[in-house]
């Protein structure tokens, strides 16, 4: 039951982000790295999401090479409405770059 919902939610989130042009790594896992590049931009995106009630992680050096900072989304089986909200925030922030 939960595994099926997790797969459905993961596909939903990945498709929504891809369709709107947000850069994500290919795959089908529920951990979705969103390419940002700039460390400050990754932190700003994570902070903007946090202010709107969505907890995302900014992954930046030294965890990743300089210039490859990213946001890490983790999809769960229970987060349908939160995924819509997180996607809207990411898209808005992505387009404002």
Protein Blocks (a to p, Z undefined) as FASTA:
>chain_A
ZZmmmmmmmmmmmmmmmmnopacdedjbfbdcddekpaklmmmmmmmmmmnopacddddd
fkbcehiaccdddddfklmmmmmmmmmmmmmmmmmZZ
